[in-house]
Amino acid sequence: MGLSAVHFGGGNIGRGFIAELLHESGFAITFVDVVDDLINRINASKSYKITEVGEEGEKTKIITNYRAINSKYNLDEVVKTISEADIVTCAVGPNVLKFIAKPIADGISARTVTKPLAVIACENMINATDALKALITDPKNMKPEVLKDLASKAEFGNSAIDRIVPTQPTDANLDVVIESFYEWCVETNGFKSGHPEVKGIHWVSDLEPYIERKLFTVNTSHATAAYFAYQKGIKTIHEALADKEIRDEVHAALEETAHLITGKHGITDEEQQQYVETIISRISNPHLEDVPVRVGRAPLRKLGRKERFIGPAAQLAERGYDVTALVRGVEYALRFQNVEGDDESKELAEILSSLSAEDATTKLTGLTPDHPLFEKVLEKVKLVQSEKK
């Protein structure tokens, strides 16, 4: 029997990034999703195309040897497939992890395969696999007798992914346009029996430097560009980076996060500057057209305590560094309200209109009044609240 992978989430990251590397590593892939039309289209096709776009031009790849299961109707089949698989991955969004934990737990419980299942969450979230593991091993999802033998049935690795998937052509169907640059780092510590052989994964002993460098450079710059562009009515991220004011804001934010990345993780100033220049070049690529509404969506998550603005700003404030640019990014993220198709932006508007500035600051960012960043963010919350009166 050949190698088998189960991937939760049939979206563009799943099909265009994770599945590409799994396919090239010889895995048969089973996508698990709940979108009827997507499942049907995947099962009706024998292949789909990935177009990689970079400075050197375009390159296409054909993905085959896959199928899809709709977990709304065929949960037993999902569990059986996991019980026989070599690896489970997911790219569903942090808020969906709680829904996929139970079928993964049941699949682990049903395993009779000797080698443990490798579980890797591929989310824009620090230690996403730890969060998924906590849900899988919750007593509501896994029985104590399975839990005591978990190490022989499943192993878990935190990961950090970095690859831009732009807005897709309207006629793309299953095909995915994606940037050629990528980074997929996975921590080895959890794989006592040996990690799965997946081409393209960078296996590391300590993931935190890679996670924070990526989240506080790529995600911070992308979100900063998106929120400023949205307020200026600029239609694409490429056009936003061509705007001097926005470009200066992005650079200012990354100058601040660089203090944390170099000071905390021992990355040299030169290395970080080169990384920043690479990131700016990537998100400025006109062939990877993206729009502020898509990049800025889910502002509640992006304003979270460990996320792309508050995460680095809080650590920098604790160290006594200036965080003016990052806090300006927070201000513009707070203005991303009532955006069509984005429930979190509507919830953000509700929070800001119904709570006091102090309560809204804590609810949105997780900061408490005794934190050195609190007053700086509180000032921006008050400012944005006053604009609505």
Residue pairs with C-beta under 8 A, 6 or more apart in sequence:
2 26
2 27
2 28
3 25
3 26
3 27
3 28
3 86
4 27
4 28
4 30
4 81
4 84
4 85
4 86
4 87
5 22
5 27
5 28
5 29
5 30
5 85
5 86
5 87
5 88
5 89
6 29
6 30
6 32
6 78
6 81
6 82
6 85
6 87
6 88
6 89
6 107
7 14
7 18
7 19
7 22
7 29
7 30
7 31
7 32
7 88
7 89
7 90
7 91
8 14
8 31
8 32
8 33
8 88
8 89
8 90
8 91
8 92
8 100
9 31
9 32
9 33
9 90
9 91
9 92
9 93
9 96
10 31
10 32
10 33
10 35
10 38
10 39
10 42
10 68
11 33
11 91
12 165
12 168
12 176
12 178
13 91
13 122
13 161
13 163
13 165
14 31
14 91
15 31
15 48
15 50
15 63
15 174
15 176
16 50
16 165
16 176
16 177
16 178
17 91
17 122
17 161
17 163
17 165
17 178
17 182
17 184
18 89
18 91
18 122
19 29
19 31
19 63
19 66
20 50
20 61
20 63
21 184
21 198
21 199
21 200
21 201
22 29
22 87
22 89
22 198
23 29
23 63
23 64
23 65
23 66
24 61
24 199
24 200
25 197
25 198
25 199
25 200
27 65
27 86
27 87
27 198
28 65
28 66
29 65
29 66
29 67
30 66
30 67
30 68
30 69
30 81
30 85
31 39
31 42
31 66
31 67
31 68
31 69
32 68
32 69
32 71
32 78
32 100
32 103
33 39
33 68
33 70
33 71
34 70
34 71
34 72
36 70
36 72
38 68
39 68
39 69
39 70
41 173
41 174
42 66
42 67
42 68
42 174
43 67
43 68
45 174
46 64
47 62
47 63
47 64
48 62
48 63
48 173
48 174
48 175
48 176
49 60
49 61
49 62
49 63
49 175
49 176
50 60
50 61
50 62
50 63
50 175
50 176
50 178
51 58
51 59
51 60
51 175
51 176
51 177
51 178
52 58
52 59
52 60
52 61
52 178
52 179
52 180
53 177
53 178
53 179
53 180
53 285
53 287
53 288
54 179
54 180
54 181
54 285
55 281
55 285
56 180
58 287
59 180
69 77
69 78
69 81
71 78
71 100
71 103
75 103
78 103
78 107
79 103
79 106
79 107
79 110
80 107
80 110
81 107
82 88
82 103
82 104
82 106
82 107
82 108
82 110
82 117
83 107
83 108
83 110
83 111
83 112
83 113
84 111
84 113
85 107
85 117
86 115
86 117
86 118
86 196
87 117
87 118
87 119
87 120
87 196
87 198
88 104
88 107
88 117
88 118
88 119
88 120
89 119
89 120
89 121
89 122
90 97
90 100
90 121
90 122
90 123
90 132
91 122
91 123
91 161
92 99
92 100
92 123
93 123
93 298
94 123
94 124
94 125
94 128
94 131
94 301
95 301
97 121
97 123
97 128
97 131
97 132
97 135
98 135
100 132
101 132
101 135
101 136
101 138
101 141
102 140
102 141
104 119
104 132
104 136
105 136
105 137
105 141
105 142
105 146
106 141
107 117
108 117
108 136
108 142
108 146
108 150
108 153
108 154
109 142
109 143
109 146
109 153
111 117
111 153
111 154
115 193
116 151
116 152
116 153
116 154
116 155
116 193
117 153
117 154
117 155
118 154
118 155
118 156
118 157
118 191
118 195
118 196
119 129
119 132
119 133
119 136
119 154
119 155
119 156
119 157
120 129
120 156
120 157
120 159
120 186
121 128
121 129
121 131
121 132
121 158
121 159
122 128
122 159
122 161
122 184
123 161
124 161
124 215
124 219
125 131
126 211
126 212
126 215
126 306
126 311
127 158
127 211
128 158
128 159
129 156
129 157
129 158
129 159
129 190
130 156
130 158
132 156
133 156
135 141
136 142
136 154
137 147
137 150
142 150
146 153
151 192
155 190
155 191
155 192
155 193
156 190
157 186
157 187
157 188
157 189
157 190
157 191
157 195
158 186
158 187
158 190
158 207
158 211
159 184
159 185
159 186
159 187
159 207
160 183
160 184
160 185
160 207
160 210
160 211
160 214
160 215
161 182
161 183
161 184
161 185
162 181
162 182
162 183
162 184
162 214
162 218
163 178
163 179
163 181
163 182
163 183
163 184
164 178
164 179
164 181
164 282
164 283
164 285
164 288
164 290
165 176
165 177
165 178
165 179
166 177
166 178
166 179
166 288
166 289
166 290
167 289
167 290
167 291
167 294
168 176
168 177
169 177
177 288
179 282
179 285
179 288
181 278
181 282
182 200
183 202
183 210
183 214
184 200
184 201
184 202
185 201
185 202
185 203
185 204
185 207
185 210
185 211
186 195
186 201
186 202
186 203
186 204
186 207
187 203
187 204
187 205
187 206
187 207
188 195
188 203
188 204
188 205
189 205
195 201
195 203
202 210
204 210
208 265
209 261
209 264
209 265
209 266
209 267
212 260
212 261
212 264
212 265
212 311
212 312
213 261
213 265
213 267
213 272
213 275
215 307
215 308
215 311
216 257
216 260
216 261
216 308
216 311
216 312
217 254
217 257
217 261
217 272
217 275
217 276
217 279
218 279
218 282
218 283
219 302
219 307
219 308
220 253
220 254
220 257
220 308
220 309
220 312
220 326
220 329
221 250
221 253
221 254
221 276
221 279
221 280
221 283
222 237
222 283
222 295
223 295
223 296
223 302
223 308
223 309
223 329
223 333
224 246
224 249
224 250
224 253
224 329
224 332
225 237
225 240
225 241
225 246
225 249
225 250
225 283
225 292
225 295
226 237
226 240
226 292
226 293
226 295
226 296
227 292
227 296
227 329
227 332
227 333
227 335
227 336
228 240
228 245
228 246
228 249
228 332
229 236
229 237
229 239
229 240
229 243
229 246
229 292
230 292
230 293
230 296
230 332
230 335
230 336
230 339
231 332
231 335
232 240
232 243
232 246
234 240
234 243
234 246
234 292
235 291
235 292
236 289
236 290
236 291
236 292
237 283
237 284
237 289
237 290
237 291
237 292
237 295
238 284
238 285
238 286
238 288
238 289
238 290
240 246
240 292
241 247
241 250
241 280
241 283
241 284
242 284
247 280
249 325
249 328
249 329
250 280
251 276
251 280
252 324
252 325
252 328
253 325
253 326
253 328
253 329
254 276
254 279
255 325
256 312
256 313
256 316
256 321
256 322
256 323
256 324
256 325
256 326
257 312
257 316
257 326
258 269
258 272
258 273
258 276
259 316
259 319
259 321
260 312
260 315
260 316
260 319
260 321
261 267
261 272
262 268
262 269
262 272
263 319
264 315
282 288
283 290
293 339
293 341
293 342
296 302
296 333
296 336
296 339
297 339
297 341
297 342
297 344
297 345
298 342
298 344
299 333
299 334
299 336
299 342
299 344
299 345
299 348
300 344
300 347
300 348
300 364
301 307
301 344
302 308
302 309
302 333
303 309
303 310
303 330
303 333
303 334
303 348
303 364
303 365
304 310
304 311
304 365
304 366
305 311
305 314
305 365
305 366
305 367
309 326
309 327
309 329
309 330
309 333
310 330
310 365
310 366
310 367
310 373
310 377
312 323
312 326
313 323
313 326
313 327
313 330
313 373
313 376
313 377
314 367
314 371
314 373
316 322
316 323
316 326
317 323
317 371
317 372
317 373
317 376
318 371
318 372
318 373
323 373
323 376
327 373
327 376
327 377
327 380
328 380
330 365
330 377
330 380
331 380
331 383
331 384
334 348
334 352
334 364
334 380
334 381
334 384
335 384
335 387
336 345
336 348
337 345
337 346
337 348
337 349
337 352
338 345
338 346
338 349
339 345
339 346
348 364
351 360
351 363
351 364
352 360
352 381
352 384
352 385
352 388
353 385
353 388
355 363
357 378
357 381
357 382
357 385
358 369
358 378
360 381
360 385
361 367
361 374
361 377
361 378
361 381
362 368
362 369
364 381
365 377
367 373
367 374
367 377
368 374
